[in-house]
């Protein structure tokens, strides 16, 4: 018996869209670090900061990636994955644009800390694990 026989065309199209959406969200997670690393010397010049402070921006990203799983996982379980996923996408985009536009190092560090919170949550919600 064909399992697709009892599904609507809308369900099948969403099933075909899921792998593409998963790849796009995972790319956002990887790009938030991989495209950032080559720009660290320019960041150092742009903010007029030391190499140590430049490395702190990456440390903030890692701290954010490691801590928010604990907080946002239960929120996702209680509110449902869809609203948390969509709000996470919105915050991810806002924080990324904020990082690109800010000229304040403390604000940049704050935004850089929050980017992985929501990108990891997106990854967790789509795959079930991070």
Secondary structure by P-SEA (a helix, b strand, c coil): ccccccccaaaaaaaaaaaaaaaaaaaaaaaacaaaaaaaaaaaaaacccaaaaaaaaaaaaaaaccccccaaaaaaaacaaaaaaaaaaaaaaaaaaaaccccaaaaaaaaaaaaaaaaaaaaaacccc
